[in-house]
Amino acid sequence: MTFEGKFADSLVVEQLDKLSVSFLVNDLEVRRGGCAGNISFGLGVLGLRPVLVGAVGEDFGDYQSWLERHGVDCDHIHVSPTRHTARFVCTNDSTMAQIASFYPGAMTEAREIELKPIVDAVGEPAYVLIGPDDPEAMLRHTEECRQRGYRFVADPSQQLAFGDGDLIRQLIDGADILITNEYESHVIEKKTGWTGDDVQERVRLQVTTLGAQGVRIQGTDQAVIEVPAAKDVTPVEPTGVGDAFRAGFLAALGWGLSLERAAQTGCVLAAYVVETVGPQEYSFTAAEFVERLRASYGDEPAAEIGKYVS
């Protein structure tokens, strides 16, 4: 929502302990989102069939239909009979100040989900991406992956701000891939007390997104790979850009392509999101996607990746 005035004009510092205000907003936009939904949507758009695992409320029906129309397997979602689906509600004023609330709702029931019955139904996963979720659920799913030998991607993202060092260490240790942005990588080191080398010893690959500078990939037995961002991007709104990168990156790994090609795929998908308001409002044809790859990275990457984009 957008309030055309200034929040500050309605706040009296001496009366904040008695605060009771309301703001008349002139527009309301409802966007589909959530890290799991955004990443699954991106994988589906690229022609894969990701399995979405999470907890939602009975109000999820329309969103579920949208995801299924875009290739996402929603058959294994936990539906809470008592809580609504998690949501983020925010109001911005004319100065871009923001008042926001996050309602976790059904997300707190994600800790009740066991992965093995899902794996028994759909087959061995290429990867289990454990994104920001109920902390107890994240711990449970990370530990189950370690115990059962499922390769997992640690993507703690927003939960890094709230988690302590012990939680973060448990979420990262043993990951096949750790994905963060540059700021989050420093948060991990600060909260865990680990150095960059300590983190690297505990994961096979570190993928660090660098915003407009692209992405850096490093590993214990992997020379550093740096891939620039896609060219000729007109940024509009950044929400969901990191999720789109993850979708493109994992899609290319699923196709058996190299890390460099995976990063290039992720960067191009991210470009579509940053040019659109809303994390799942973008669209393109296979030909358009391949042409954008060619314009940014050349003929060879476009040819290699283009074989798989549908």
N, C-alpha and C positions, 0 to 999 in steps of 0.2 A: 504494500500500500504506500501511497505517497501523500504527505501532508504538505500543502503549498506554503504554509507559514514556517515559523521557527519554533521548535520545542522550547527554546530558552525563553521566549516571550511569555510562556505559560507557567514558568517555574519561578517560585519565590524562594530564594535560598533559606530565609529564616523560617519557612513553613514546610520544609521537605519532610519533616517527621509527620506531617498531616497530609501528605501528598494525595490528591484525588483529582485527576485531570482526564479529559478526553479530547480527541482530535478528530475533526471532520476530514475524511479523506475523499478525494474525488475519483480515485480509481482503485481497482482491485485486480491483481493478476495472480492466478493460481498456476504454478509450474510443477510439472513432474520432476522429481529429483531423488536425492539420496545416492550415496556412493555406489551401493550395490546395483540399484536400478540403472544409474548412468552407465556404469561399466558394462553391465549385461546388454543394455540397449546398443552400445557401440559395437560389441562383439556380434550381436544379431544383425545389425546393419551391414557389417562386413561379411555376412554369409555364414557365420558359425551358429551353433545352437548351445549357448551357455545355460547352465543350470543355476537358477537363482535360489539361494538359500537364505532365509531370514524369517522374521516374525512380523506379521502385519495384523491389522484389524479387519473386521467384516466390511469396512468401508473401502477396501482395496480393489473392489471388483472392476471398476472402470480402468484403473491403472493397470491391473493385471491383463485385461483385454488388450490394451495398448501394447504392452510388452510382448504378449504372445503373438500379436500381429507382426511384430518385428523380430520374430525368431527366438524369443527367450522361453526356456522351459520353466514354467511356474508351478509344476505339479508337486513340488516338494516344499512349498512355503508353509510355515506354521501360521495358522489363523487363530488369533485370540478371540474368545467369545465375549470378552469384557472390555477390552481396551481398543482405542482407535489407533490407526497407523501413525507412526512418528511423523512429526511435522515441525517445520520452522516457520514462524510467523514474524514478519518485520514491517516496520513503518519507517520510511525515510522522510526527512523534511527538506526544505529548499536549500539547506546548507550541507546536505548529505549526512547530517547526524542521523543516528539510527537507534530505535528502541525495538528490541527483538526478544522473542521467547522461543525456546526449543522444548517441545513436548516429546519425551521418549516413547510414551505409550506402550504399544505392543512390543517394541524393541527389547524391553526388559525380559520378555519371554524367550528370546533367542537362545538363552542359556539352556533351555529345555531340549534343544535340537541335537541329535546325535548324527554324525556324518555317515557312519557305516551303513545303515539301512538305505540311505540315498545312493551310496556307492554301489550297493548290491543291486539296486534298481536300474541305475544308468550306466554302470561300468566304471572302471578305474579312471580317476580324474587325471587329466594332463597336469593341472595345477588346481589347488584350492587357494583362492585369494581371500585372505582374512583382513577385511577392511574395518574401518571404525564402526563399532557396534557396542552393545552392552558389554562392559569390560569382562564380566564373568563369562559371557559367551565367547569372547575373543580368546580368553585363556583356555576354556574348554576345547575349542576347536583347534587351537594351536597345539595343545598337548595331544589331542587325538591324532592329529597329523603326524606328530613325532612318533607316537606309539605304533601307528598302523603303516607308517612309511609312505604317506601321501606327500608328494612334493607340495610345499606351500609357499605362497608369496605373502610376506609380511608388509602390510600397508596400513599402519596404525593411524596415520594422518591426524585428524582433529583430536583424537584421544590422547595424543602426545601432550597437549596442553594441560590435560587433567590428570593423566597418569603419573605415578611416581616411578622412581628408578627401578624398583623391583618388578612392577608390572611391565614396564617397557623391556627390561632384560628378558623376561619370560616370553614376550611376544616375538622377539627377534631371533633368539637363539635357535639355530638349526634351520633357518629359512633358506630355501633355495635362492630366493630373490628378495631383497629388501628394496622397496620403492619409497622414496621421500622427495620432497623438494629441498632446496639448499638450506633454508631456514630450519626445517624439521631435522635435518641431519645434525645440525649444531645442538638442537634441543636434546636429541638422543644422547649425544656425547656429554652434555652438561648434566642431565638427570641421571644417567647410568654411571657416570664416572669413567666410562670407557674412552679410550682414544680412538681415532679413526682406524688405526691398525687393529685395535681390539674388536671393533665392530666387524671389520673385514674377516677376522679369524672365525667369526661365528656364522657367517653367511657365505654362500657361494658367489653371489653377485650383488653389487650395489648399483641401483639405478637412481640417479639424482637428476631431477628436472630442474632446469635453470631459467625458467621463464622465457623471455625473448631471446636468450642465448642458446636455447636448445636443451640438450641432455648429455650427461656424462655417465658412462658405464665402466665399472672397474670390478675386478675380481682377483682372488688369490692367484689363480693361474691364467689370468686374462689381462692382456695389455689394455691400457685405458683407451676407450673409444669415446670420441666427442662428435656429436652430430648437431649441426646448427638447426635452428627452428625453420619451419617452412617459410618460403619467401612470399612477399607481397600480401601480407596479412593486414587486414583492416580491423583492428580490435574494437569490439562493441561492448562486450560484457564477459568477465572471466569465469563466472560460475560454471563448474563442471569441466573446465579445460583439463585439469589433471586426470580426471576420470576418463576422459576421452583418450588421452595419451596412453593410459594403462590398457584400455580396450584395444587400441591399435597395436601396441607392443605385444600383448599376449596373443592377439590374433595371428600375428606374423610368426611368433614362436610356435603356435599350434600348426602353422603351415610348414614348419621345418626350416624356416629362413634364418639367416644369420642375425646376430645381435644388432649389427648396423642397420640391416633392412628392417628389423623390428622397431628400432628407434625412429627410422624415417617414416614408417607407417603410422606410428603413434603421433609424431609431430604433425603430419598432414591431417589426421583425424582431429587433433586438438585445434588446428587452424579453423576448421569448420565451426567448432563450438564457440571459439572466442569471437567469431564474426556474427554470432546469433544471440539473441536474448533468450535465455533458457537453455538448460543442459541437454535437452532431448528434442530440440526444435529444428535441427539441421537436417538436410537431405542432400543427396548427390546421386548421380548415376555412376556406374563403374567407369565409364569413359572419362567422366569429369574428374574422378578421384585419381585415375592413372595419369591424366594430363597434368594434374597439380603435382603429382610425384615427379613427373618429368621436368616440370618448370623449376622445381626446387632442388632436385638431386640428380637429374640427368636421365639419359635413355636406359642405361643398364638397370638401375634400381626400379624404374617404371616397368620395364619388361619382366623382371623377376617377380615383383610384387603383383603386377597386373594379372598374372596367370591365376591368382587366387581370389581376387576381388570380384564379388558377384552382386 
